[in-house]
């Protein structure tokens, strides 16, 4: 279920005030298994990103109606998103967990507050300081990618809350030559900017969490995302279904 949210990181232009994108999620022989809705809102120097993922059909039954929501809130400085708060909310029919990360960029620390519920009642709570510091969360990082890619490098090593659990590491590759040719074939030669994003976390049977993404270069919107060959049944694919842009 996590892949329903993690597969649709969007890199939008920051000049728009509101952007909403809905993605259809399919999984190999099972067909449609869910959908994800991502919204970006900017008001002067403040921003909010929300990504909601929900299972449908057989996947909904097997996951007991699992839903996930990821939220990033912060400020915009010189066109770069700087997160202040990052939230992860996961729930099913009987359980719910809420994890809130608070960034102290001045002291380079991130505070984490976790609450877990069972059948609507608080089961546990925990406070800690994250073992590493990163200037981004996984949502702000992907929105900032257009800025990070201007140096022309084909491989970027970045860090964000939501990346590798030990240090937040995220690798971004811009494939060339035969690798680019192979990636294009996976997407039916869809036009756009191709990239591989490795979040170094297991997504289903994918050990490193390698996502293949094609982005519309004009709008900056991710058109498709693919997690290949998952648990013998095929690929998880997210495809842009609806897009709304307001100014």
MILUM-604298 format. One record per atom (N, C-alpha, C, O): residue in three letters; x, y, z. Coordinates in steps of 0.02 Angstrom, whole numbers, padded with zeros to 5 digits, always signed. Each point is the difference from the previous one (the first is absolute). Last residue first. Layout:
BEGIN
alaXYZ/...
This chain:
BEGIN
unk-00228+01470-00526/unk+00047+00054+00011/unk-00028+00053+00046/unk+00033+00049+00015/unk-00058-00337-00085/unk-00031+00065+00012/unk+00052+00052+00017/unk+00053-00016+00026/unk-00091-00250-00139/unk+00048+00052+00019/unk-00036+00066+00007/unk-00034+00022-00047/unk-00007-00312+00026/unk-00030+00067+00005/unk+00054+00049+00023/unk+00036-00014+00048/unk-00071-00258-00155/unk+00044+00054+00023/unk-00037+00067-00001/unk-00031+00019-00050/unk+00007-00317+00032/unk-00030+00067-00003/unk+00049+00052+00028/unk+00037-00014+00047/unk+00039-00209-00089/unk-00069-00007-00024/unk-00034+00067-00009/unk-00033+00012-00050/unk+00295-00138+00066/unk-00038+00061+00010/unk-00068-00006-00032/unk-00006-00015-00060/unk+00142-00198+00150/unk-00008+00040-00060/unk-00044+00060+00015/unk-00053-00006+00031/unk+00210-00211+00086/unk-00043+00057+00013/unk-00002+00044-00061/unk+00052+00021-00025/unk+00015-00294+00087/unk+00004+00058-00044/unk-00050+00053+00024/unk-00058-00014+00012/unk+00194-00236+00051/unk-00046+00050+00027/unk+00010+00064-00041/unk+00056+00025-00005/unk-00009-00286-00084/unk+00024+00066+00020/unk-00056+00040+00035/unk-00059-00007-00016/unk+00079-00273+00013/unk+00005+00054-00049/unk+00023+00065+00031/unk+00031+00001+00053/unk-00057-00221+00056/unk-00063+00013-00033/unk+00003+00058-00049/unk-00051+00017-00030/unk+00229-00110+00187/unk-00018-00047-00053/unk-00061+00019-00041/unk-00011-00031-00052/unk+00112+00172+00231/unk-00026-00063+00025/unk-00031-00042-00056/unk-00056-00025+00008/unk+00129+00242-00108/unk-00014-00005+00072/unk-00033-00067+00016/unk-00055-00014-00025/unk+00165+00156-00183/unk+00004-00071+00020/unk-00007-00010+00075/unk+00048-00017+00035/unk-00012+00273-00093/unk+00000-00058-00045/unk+00004-00068+00036/unk+00035-00007+00050/unk-00133+00268-00025/unk+00040-00043+00043/unk-00002-00068-00032/unk-00053-00032-00001/unk-00006+00298-00089/unk-00002-00073-00006/unk+00048-00032+00049/unk+00058+00020+00005/unk-00203+00223-00097/unk+00051-00027+00046/unk-00008-00075+00000/unk-00056-00026-00002/unk-00025+00264-00156/unk-00003-00070+00019/unk+00055-00016+00050/unk+00053+00031+00000/unk-00096+00194-00059/unk-00052-00030-00041/unk-00011-00074+00017/unk-00057-00024+00000/unk+00148+00258+00134/unk+00017-00070-00013/unk-00058-00033-00038/unk-00056+00000+00025/unk+00113+00266-00039/unk-00043-00049+00032/unk+00023-00071-00017/unk+00014-00015-00058/unk+00069+00239-00022/unk+00033-00027+00059/unk-00041-00053+00036/unk+00019-00021+00054/unk-00055+00158-00265/unk-00039+00013+00060/unk+00036-00022+00063/unk-00015+00025+00055/unk+00125-00056-00265/unk-00029+00067-00003/unk-00035+00018+00065/unk+00011+00053+00029/unk+00086-00270-00069/unk+00051+00051+00010/unk-00029+00071+00001/unk+00029+00044+00032/unk-00129-00289+00046/unk-00012+00049-00053/unk+00046+00059+00011/unk-00004+00033+00052/unk+00068-00281+00038/unk-00030+00064+00017/unk-00011+00043-00062/unk+00042+00002-00044/unk+00002-00273+00141/unk+00005+00044-00059/unk-00041+00062+00016/unk-00058-00003+00019/unk+00185-00215+00129/unk-00047+00056-00007/unk+00011+00036-00066/unk+00057+00010-00021/unk+00002-00243+00190/unk+00010+00028-00067/unk-00054+00053-00011/unk-00059-00014+00008/unk+00170-00096+00228/unk-00059+00023-00038/unk+00022+00028-00067/unk+00045+00043-00002/unk+00049-00210+00217/unk+00019+00037-00060/unk-00062+00015-00041/unk-00035-00045-00023/unk+00095-00068+00255/unk-00050+00050-00014/unk+00018+00043-00059/unk+00000+00061+00005/unk+00116-00259+00097/unk+00027+00068+00007/unk-00051+00054-00014/unk+00016+00059+00008/unk-00072-00296-00011/unk+00044+00009+00057/unk+00022+00072+00009/unk+00005+00024+00057/unk-00232-00138-00157/unk+00055+00040-00025/unk+00045+00020+00058/unk-00020+00039+00043/unk-00192-00160-00031/unk+00060-00042-00007/unk+00059+00038-00028/unk+00053-00029-00012/unk-00232+00172+00128/unk-00018-00068-00018/unk+00064-00041-00006/unk+00038-00004+00049/unk+00052+00205-00011/unk-00069+00010-00021/unk-00023-00067-00029/unk+00022-00020-00054/unk+00196+00116+00217/unk-00036-00053-00033/unk-00071+00023-00018/unk-00036+00026+00043/unk+00245+00145-00033/unk-00047-00033+00045/unk-00036-00054-00039/unk-00011+00006-00060/unk+00166+00167-00029/unk+00034-00045+00046/unk-00045-00025+00056/unk+00020-00005+00058/unk-00058+00150-00261/unk-00011+00027+00067/unk+00030-00045+00054/unk-00003+00017+00060/unk+00031+00054-00336/unk+00010-00055+00047/unk-00006+00027+00071/unk+00040+00042+00020/unk-00106+00022-00294/unk+00006+00026+00068/unk+00003-00060+00048/unk-00045-00042+00000/unk+00076+00114-00280/unk-00006-00053+00049/unk+00011+00031+00069/unk+00048+00037+00010/unk-00135+00075-00260/unk+00046-00004+00057/unk-00015-00063+00040/unk-00055-00026+00000/unk-00008+00188-00243/unk+00002-00064+00034/unk+00050+00002+00058/unk+00053+00030-00005/unk-00216+00150-00146/unk+00065-00009+00033/unk-00001-00064+00041/unk-00042-00008+00044/unk-00117+00038-00268/unk+00011+00031+00065/unk+00071-00011+00025/unk+00042-00029-00035/unk-00236-00103-00137/unk+00043+00059-00003/unk+00008+00029+00070/unk-00048+00001+00040/unk+00006-00266-00106/unk-00034+00060+00023/unk+00048+00059-00001/unk+00058-00006+00021/unk-00034-00238-00089/unk+00030+00060-00029/unk-00040+00063+00015/unk-00005+00045-00042/unk-00042-00259+00146/unk-00029+00007-00067/unk+00023+00063-00035/unk-00038+00030-00038/unk+00113-00113+00255/unk-00055+00048+00001/unk-00030+00010-00070/unk-00037+00048-00011/unk+00222-00195+00049/unk-00046-00018+00054/unk-00062+00044-00001/unk-00055-00022+00019/unk+00235+00068-00165/unk-00040-00057-00024/unk-00050-00022+00052/unk-00054-00024-00017/unk+00211+00192+00071/unk-00052+00025-00045/unk-00044-00056-00025/unk-00061+00009-00008/unk+00248-00066+00136/unk-00051+00033+00042/unk-00057+00027-00043/unk-00059-00006+00018/unk+00248-00088-00125/unk-00039-00052+00034/unk-00057+00031+00041/unk-00055-00026+00000/unk+00206+00173-00103/unk-00039-00035-00052/unk-00044-00053+00032/unk-00059-00007-00017/unk+00213+00120+00152/unk-00056+00044-00017/unk-00045-00034-00051/unk-00061+00004+00004/unk+00257-00115+00053/unk-00044+00001+00058/unk-00062+00043-00014/unk-00055-00018+00018/unk+00230+00008-00179/unk-00042-00060+00001/unk-00048-00001+00058/unk-00056-00024-00006/unk+00150+00259-00021/unk+00017-00055-00044/unk-00048-00058+00003/unk-00061+00010-00005/unk+00049+00142+00218/unk+00024+00017-00066/unk+00010-00063-00041/unk-00001-00055+00028/unk-00136+00156+00218/unk+00031-00051-00042/unk+00020+00027-00068/unk-00030+00047-00027/unk+00006+00059+00274/unk-00026+00018-00065/unk+00034-00047-00050/unk+00057+00012-00019/unk-00104-00028+00301/unk+00040-00012-00060/unk-00037+00025-00061/unk-00061-00010-00007/unk+00070+00027+00297/unk-00038+00017-00060/unk+00047-00007-00060/unk+00054+00030-00002/unk-00075-00112+00283/unk+00039+00008-00061/unk-00046+00014-00059/unk-00051-00032-00008/unk+00051+00059+00294/unk-00040-00012-00060/unk+00046+00011-00060/unk+00033+00052-00005/unk-00019-00077+00301/unk+00029+00004-00067/unk-00050-00018-00055/unk-00039-00047+00007/unk+00030+00062+00250/unk-00043+00038-00045/unk+00024+00002-00072/unk-00027+00039-00040/unk+00118-00162+00241/unk+00027+00067-00012/unk-00042+00043-00047/unk+00018+00057-00014/unk-00083-00281+00102/unk+00059+00016+00040/unk+00023+00072-00008/unk+00019+00032+00049/unk-00205-00131-00171/unk-00016+00009+00070/unk+00060+00021+00042/unk-00008+00032+00052/unk-00036+00029-00315/unk+00031-00052+00039/unk-00010+00013+00075/unk+00011+00055+00024/unk-00170+00097-00132/unk+00048-00038-00038/unk+00027-00057+00042/unk-00037-00028+00040/unk-00108+00189+00049/unk-00039-00043-00044/unk+00044-00039-00048/unk-00024-00044-00035/unk+00106+00274+00123/unk-00041-00043+00043/unk-00048-00039-00045/unk-00038+00029-00038/unk+00266+00050-00073/unk-00067+00023+00018/unk-00031-00048+00050/unk+00013-00060-00001/unk+00216+00125-00178/unk-00020-00026+00066/unk-00067+00030+00019/unk-00012+00060-00007/unk+00185-00119-00229/unk-00038+00047+00040/unk-00022-00033+00066/unk+00008-00060+00008/unk+00154+00038-00244/unk-00009-00032+00065/unk-00032+00053+00045/unk+00031+00050+00017/unk-00018-00085-00300/unk-00002+00043+00059/unk-00009-00043+00062/unk-00042-00045+00001/unk+00116+00030-00279/unk-00012-00038+00061/unk+00004+00048+00059/unk+00052+00031+00012/unk-00021+00047-00231/unk-00042-00057-00017/unk-00014-00045+00060/unk-00041-00046-00004/unk+00098+00327-00029/unk+00024-00065+00022/unk-00050-00054-00018/unk-00060+00012-00002/unk+00040+00236-00030/unk+00018-00044-00055/unk+00025-00069+00019/unk+00017-00039-00044/unk-00109+00237+00174/unk+00073-00003-00006/unk+00023-00048-00055/unk+00060-00006-00012/unk-00292+00047+00086/unk+00025+00050-00047/unk+00076-00003-00009/unk+00026+00031-00046/unk-00186-00162+00193/unk+00025-00030-00062/unk+00033+00050-00047/unk+00025-00020-00053/unk-00136+00073+00265/unk+00060-00039+00014/unk+00032-00027-00064/unk+00060-00014-00001/unk-00268+00133-00006/unk+00055+00045+00020/unk+00065-00038+00008/unk+00053+00024-00019/unk-00248-00144-00027/unk+00015+00041-00059/unk+00056+00049+00015/unk+00039+00017-00044/unk-00126-00157+00219/unk+00046-00032-00046/unk+00018+00043-00060/unk+00057-00001-00023/unk-00212+00036+00221/unk+00061+00040-00010/unk+00046-00028-00055/unk+00050+00032-00017/unk-00250-00143+00087/unk-00021+00064-00028/unk+00060+00044-00014/unk-00003+00042-00045/unk+00043-00244+00149/unk-00021-00012-00069/unk-00028+00063-00032/unk+00005+00009-00061/unk+00062+00000+00289/unk+00057-00016-00042/unk-00021-00008-00073/unk+00033+00026-00045/unk-00196+00005+00214/unk+00033+00063-00019/unk+00059-00014-00046/unk+00014+00040-00045/unk-00124-00230+00130/unk-00044+00039-00044/unk+00033+00065-00023/unk-00001+00016-00059/unk+00110-00161+00215/unk-00003-00032-00065/unk-00044+00038-00049/unk+00011-00003-00061/unk+00108+00147+00245/unk-00035-00062+00007/unk-00010-00027-00070/unk+00018+00033-00049/unk+00192+00132+00128/unk-00062-00015-00036/unk-00037-00057+00033/unk+00030-00041+00035/unk+00183+00119+00041/unk-00034+00063-00011/unk-00067-00009-00035/unk-00041+00046-00002/unk+00173-00214+00179/unk-00007+00012-00071/unk-00040+00064-00010/unk-00046+00014+00039/unk+00185-00174+00167/unk-00034+00061-00021/unk-00002+00002-00076/unk+00049-00018-00034/unk-00041-00195+00231/unk+00034+00039-00052/unk-00039+00064-00014/unk-00058+00007+00020/unk-00015-00166+00142/unk+00072-00013+00004/unk+00040+00039-00052/unk+00062+00003+00003/unk-00298+00077+00118/unk+00023-00042-00055/unk+00076-00006+00002/unk+00034+00047+00019/unk-00183-00011+00199/unk+00035+00042-00049/unk+00028-00046-00053/unk+00034-00049+00016/unk-00264+00010+00145/unk+00071-00012-00010/unk+00030+00054-00046/unk-00036+00039-00031/unk-00206-00148+00170/unk+00037+00058-00024/unk+00074-00017-00006/unk+00028-00035+00042/unk-00291-00098-00024/unk+00073-00001+00008/unk+00030+00063-00030/unk-00021+00022-00053/unk-00221-00183+00128/unk+00028+00061-00028/unk+00074+00004+00018/unk+00022-00027+00050/unk-00261-00156-00060/unk+00068+00019+00021/unk+00019+00067-00031/unk-00029+00022-00049/unk-00197-00110+00045/unk+00035-00060+00023/unk+00070+00016+00024/unk+00024-00030+00048/unk-00280+00156-00088/unk+00072+00010-00001/unk+00034-00061+00031/unk-00014-00018+00057/unk-00226-00005-00181/unk+00030+00019+00065/unk+00076+00005-00006/unk+00032-00039-00035/unk-00186-00036-00143/unk-00018+00068+00019/unk+00030+00025+00065/unk-00010+00058+00018/unk+00058-00276-00114/unk-00072+00004+00008/unk-00022+00068+00027/unk-00045+00005+00041/unk+00288-00008-00028/unk-00034-00062-00015/unk-00073+00007+00016/unk-00019+00019+00055/unk+00257+00149-00106/unk-00067-00012+00026/unk-00023-00070-00020/unk+00017-00025-00053/unk+00221+00195+00082/unk-00031-00058-00030/unk-00067-00014+00035/unk-00005+00004+00061/unk+00211+00205-00102/unk-00058-00025+00036/unk-00030-00060-00038/unk-00004+00002-00061/unk+00247+00166+00074/unk-00038-00055-00028/unk-00058-00019+00046/unk+00009-00006+00061/unk+00192+00208-00128/unk-00053-00018+00049/unk-00045-00052-00032/unk-00028+00011-00054/unk+00289+00115+00019/unk-00050-00047-00024/unk-00049-00017+00056/unk+00021-00019+00055/unk+00181+00215-00143/unk-00036-00031+00055/unk-00057-00042-00028/unk-00035+00020-00046/unk+00282+00081-00046/unk-00068-00015-00019/unk-00032-00040+00058/unk+00024-00053+00019/unk+00203+00235-00076/unk-00031-00056+00036/unk-00072-00009-00024/unk-00032+00046-00024/unk+00212+00138-00013/unk+00008-00062-00039/unk-00023-00061+00040/unk+00037-00049+00008/unk-00048+00291+00046/unk+00041-00045+00041/unk+00012-00067-00034/unk+00032-00045+00028/unk-00160+00209-00143/unk+00055+00039+00029/unk+00048-00045+00039/unk+00061+00006-00005/unk-00264-00090-00090/unk+00054+00008-00049/unk+00060+00037+00029/unk+00056-00011-00020/unk-00260-00140+00109/unk+00036+00057+00028/unk+00062+00010-00044/unk+00053-00028+00014/unk-00302-00112-00045/unk+00068+00018-00020/unk+00024+00061+00038/unk-00034+00051+00003/unk-00150-00265+00035/unk+00007+00073+00005/unk+00073+00019-00012/unk+00045-00024+00035/unk-00232-00195-00078/unk+00070+00022+00002/unk+00001+00076+00001/unk-00031+00032-00042/unk-00155-00243+00100/unk+00011+00071-00017/unk+00073+00017+00010/unk+00028-00009+00054/unk-00216-00212-00081/unk+00070+00018+00015/unk+00012+00071-00026/unk-00011+00014-00059/unk-00198-00206+00118/unk+00015+00069-00022/unk+00071+00016+00022/unk+00016-00002+00059/unk-00199-00225-00098/unk+00063+00028+00026/unk+00011+00069-00030/unk-00013+00012-00059/unk-00191-00221+00103/unk+00019+00064-00030/unk+00066+00023+00032/unk+00009-00006+00060/unk-00203-00224-00086/unk+00061+00033+00024/unk+00013+00066-00036/unk-00020+00009-00057/unk-00168-00162+00011/unk+00007-00002+00073/unk+00060+00039+00027/unk+00002+00014+00060/unk-00071-00029-00298/unk-00063-00007+00035/unk+00007+00005+00076/unk-00046+00021+00035/unk+00242+00092-00157/unk-00044-00049-00030/unk-00061-00007+00044/unk-00016+00046+00038/unk+00240+00142-00087/unk-00055-00030+00037/unk-00033-00055-00040/unk+00002-00001-00061/unk+00211+00208+00083/unk-00020-00064-00029/unk-00055-00030+00043/unk+00003+00001+00061/unk+00156+00239-00107/unk-00060-00027+00032/unk-00019-00064-00036/unk-00011+00000-00061/unk+00222+00196+00090/unk-00019-00063-00031/unk-00058-00030+00039/unk+00006-00011+00060/unk+00128+00271-00094/unk-00043-00047+00035/unk-00011-00062-00043/unk-00006+00003-00061/unk+00172+00234+00102/unk-00015-00055-00045/unk-00039-00052+00039/unk+00021-00020+00054/unk+00068+00300-00036/unk-00034-00058+00028/unk-00012-00051-00055/unk-00018+00017-00056/unk+00145+00173+00007/unk-00001+00011+00072/unk-00029-00061+00035/unk+00023-00020+00054/unk+00106+00067-00310/unk-00052-00027+00043/unk+00009+00019+00073/unk+00056+00004+00026/unk+00006+00111-00267/unk+00035-00016+00062/unk-00052-00025+00050/unk-00039+00040+00026/unk+00072+00008-00312/unk-00043-00017+00056/unk+00042-00020+00061/unk+00044-00042-00006/unk+00022+00215-00203/unk+00013-00065+00031/unk-00048-00011+00058/unk-00010+00045+00041/unk+00030+00160-00175/unk-00026-00053-00042/unk+00011-00070+00027/unk-00018-00049-00032/unk+00081+00250+00153/unk+00037-00002-00063/unk-00020-00059-00044/unk+00042-00030-00034/unk-00154-00005+00246/unk+00053+00050+00000/unk+00041-00008-00064/unk+00031-00052-00012/unk-00273-00034+00150/unk+00035+00003-00064/unk+00050+00057+00001/unk-00018+00057+00012/unk-00103-00226+00192/unk+00006+00066-00033/unk+00037-00008-00066/unk+00034-00050-00013/unk-00193-00140+00152/unk+00059+00041+00012/unk-00002+00065-00037/unk-00054+00027-00015/unk-00054-00302+00048/unk-00018+00070+00008/unk+00064+00040+00014/unk+00043-00022+00038/unk-00146-00239-00125/unk+00059+00042+00011/unk-00023+00073+00002/unk-00036+00023-00044/unk-00073-00294+00059/unk-00010+00072-00001/unk+00067+00035+00014/unk+00035-00017+00047/unk-00172-00236-00112/unk+00064+00032+00013/unk-00008+00075-00009/unk-00029+00022-00050/unk-00129-00266+00086/unk+00003+00071-00017/unk+00068+00027+00021/unk+00024-00015+00055/unk-00180-00234-00101/unk+00060+00035+00022/unk-00004+00073-00022/unk-00028+00016-00052/unk-00131-00263+00095/unk+00008+00066-00030/unk+00063+00031+00028/unk+00020-00012+00057/unk-00162-00247-00068/unk+00056+00043+00019/unk+00002+00064-00041/unk-00011+00001-00060/unk-00146-00208+00090/unk-00018+00070-00012/unk+00055+00049+00015/unk-00013+00056+00023/unk+00046-00293-00007/unk-00050+00022+00049/unk-00014+00074-00006/unk-00005+00036+00050/unk+00143-00180-00195/unk+00033+00047+00045/unk-00046+00028+00054/unk+00018+00045+00037/unk-00096-00200-00204/unk+00059-00031+00028/unk+00036+00045+00050/unk+00030-00024+00048/unk-00220+00107-00167/unk-00019-00055+00044/unk+00061-00029+00035/unk-00001-00011+00061/unk+00036+00176-00223/unk-00033+00029+00058/unk-00019-00054+00050/unk+00006+00009+00061/unk+00083-00073-00269/unk+00052+00028+00043/unk-00030+00031+00063/unk+00031-00003+00054/unk-00176-00077-00223/unk+00031-00054+00037/unk+00054+00026+00048/unk+00006-00025+00056/unk-00145+00223-00134/unk-00011-00068-00023/unk+00032-00052+00046/unk-00006+00004+00061/unk+00119+00229-00033/unk-00067-00015-00024/unk-00005-00073-00019/unk+00050-00035-00007/unk+00113+00229+00163/unk-00008-00062-00036/unk-00073-00009-00021/unk-00046+00024+00034/unk+00189+00211+00010/unk-00052-00044+00025/unk-00005-00062-00044/unk+00002+00004-00062/unk+00150+00243+00130/unk-00004-00062-00038/unk-00051-00046+00032/unk-00004-00006+00061/unk+00099+00285-00068/unk-00044-00051+00029/unk-00002-00061-00046/unk-00006+00007-00060/unk+00157+00234+00111/unk-00007-00059-00043/unk-00041-00051+00037/unk+00019-00022+00055/unk+00051+00305-00045/unk-00035-00057+00028/unk-00003-00056-00053/unk-00016+00013-00058/unk+00145+00243+00128/unk-00005-00057-00047/unk-00037-00056+00036/unk+00016-00016+00057/unk+00025+00301-00031/unk-00024-00062+00029/unk-00004-00052-00056/unk-00029+00014-00052/unk+00150+00252+00112/unk-00023-00054-00043/unk-00027-00058+00041/unk+00018-00009+00059/unk+00059+00298-00057/unk-00017-00061+00035/unk-00024-00053-00049/unk-00030+00016-00051/unk+00084+00222+00010/unk+00062-00037+00012/unk-00012-00064+00040/unk+00046-00029+00027/unk-00243+00126-00166/unk+00057+00045+00014/unk+00062-00042+00012/unk+00024-00033-00046/unk-00187-00126+00023/unk-00030+00064+00017/unk+00055+00047+00024/unk+00024-00005+00057/unk-00070-00253-00185/unk+00047+00052+00019/unk-00037+00065+00010/unk-00037+00023-00043/unk-00002-00311+00013/unk-00030+00066+00009/unk+00054+00048+00024/unk+00036-00014+00048/unk-00083-00251-00160/unk+00051+00049+00019/unk-00035+00068+00003/unk-00032+00021-00048/unk-00038-00306+00043/unk-00015+00071-00007/unk+00058+00042+00024/unk+00033-00017+00049/unk-00114-00255-00130/unk+00051+00045+00025/unk-00021+00072-00012/unk-00023+00017-00054/unk-00078-00290+00062/unk-00015+00070-00016/unk+00053+00044+00033/unk+00011-00005+00061/unk-00056-00273-00142/unk+00035+00049+00041/unk-00017+00070-00024/unk-00002+00013-00060/unk-00095-00293+00049/unk+00013+00065-00031/unk+00036+00045+00050/unk-00001-00012+00060/unk-00051-00276-00119/unk-00007+00059+00042/unk+00010+00063-00039/unk+00007+00000-00061/unk-00002-00225-00029/unk+00001-00017+00071/unk-00008+00060+00045/unk-00004-00007+00061/unk-00029-00096-00337/unk-00002+00057+00046/unk-00003-00023+00072/unk-00043-00040+00018/unk+00132-00151-00163/unk-00031+00061-00026/unk+00000+00056+00052/unk+00048+00006+00038/unk+00046-00240-00032/unk-00058+00019+00041/unk-00036+00062-00026/unk-00055+00015+00022/unk+00262-00118-00110/unk-00059-00037-00019/unk-00063+00021+00038/unk-00055-00019-00019/unk+00246+00191+00044/unk+00005-00061-00039/unk-00066-00030-00020/unk-00043+00033-00028/unk+00018+00175+00155/unk+00050-00047+00024/unk-00006-00064-00041/unk-00040-00044+00015/unk-00034+00333-00007/unk-00013-00069-00021/unk+00058-00044+00021/unk+00057+00022+00009/unk-00177+00241+00036/unk+00052-00048+00017/unk-00020-00070-00023/unk-00054-00024+00017/unk+00005+00306-00069/unk-00029-00067+00001/unk+00056-00050+00010/unk+00052+00003-00033/unk-00071+00272+00101/unk+00034-00055-00034/unk-00038-00065+00009/unk-00025-00016+00054/unk-00002+00308-00040/unk-00025-00065+00021/unk+00031-00054-00043/unk+00002+00005-00062/unk+00045+00270+00144/unk+00010-00054-00048/unk-00026-00065+00028/unk+00014-00017+00058/unk-00006+00308-00024/unk-00027-00063+00023/unk+00007-00052-00055/unk-00020+00011-00057/unk+00105+00256+00143/unk+00005-00054-00049/unk-00028-00063+00032/unk+00015-00016+00057/unk+00010+00306-00018/unk-00030-00063+00019/unk+00006-00050-00057/unk-00016+00015-00057/unk+00128+00196+00045/unk-00024+00005+00068/unk-00028-00067+00024/unk+00012-00020+00058/unk+00193+00069-00244/unk-00072-00010+00007/unk-00019+00003+00074/unk+00040-00015+00044/unk+00186+00024-00115/unk-00033+00064-00013/unk-00076-00006+00006/unk-00033+00051+00008/unk+00213-00224+00011/unk-00020+00033+00062/unk-00036+00066-00012/unk-00015+00036+00048/unk+00035-00283-00189/unk+00024+00069+00001/unk-00027+00036+00061/unk-00057-00013+00021/unk+00081-00252+00000/unk-00040+00051-00033/unk+00038+00067-00003/unk+00045+00012+00040/unk-00018-00285+00004/unk+00046+00057-00002/unk-00034+00055-00040/unk+00007+00003-00061/unk-00081-00242+00211/unk-00011+00046-00056/unk+00050+00057+00005/unk+00017+00022+00055/unk-00059-00294+00028/unk+00030+00063+00018/unk-00002+00045-00060/unk+00020-00019-00055/unk-00114-00214+00095/unk-00026+00057-00037/unk+00028+00066+00024/unk-00037+00049+00004/unk+00074-00280+00085/unk+00013-00004-00072/unk-00019+00063-00037/unk+00015+00006-00059/unk-00049-00049+00298/unk+00070+00014-00016/unk+00013+00001-00075/unk+00050+00028-00022/unk-00269-00082+00112/unk+00019+00070+00012/unk+00070+00014-00025/unk+00012+00052-00032/unk-00097-00267+00008/unk-00052+00042-00029/unk+00016+00074+00011/unk-00018+00042-00041/unk+00150-00216+00138/unk+00019+00019-00068/unk-00053+00043-00033/unk+00017+00038-00046/unk-00052-00137+00260/unk+00044+00059+00003/unk+00017+00025-00069/unk+00006+00060-00012/unk-00127-00263+00045/unk-00041+00060+00000/unk+00043+00063+00000/unk-00019+00051-00029/
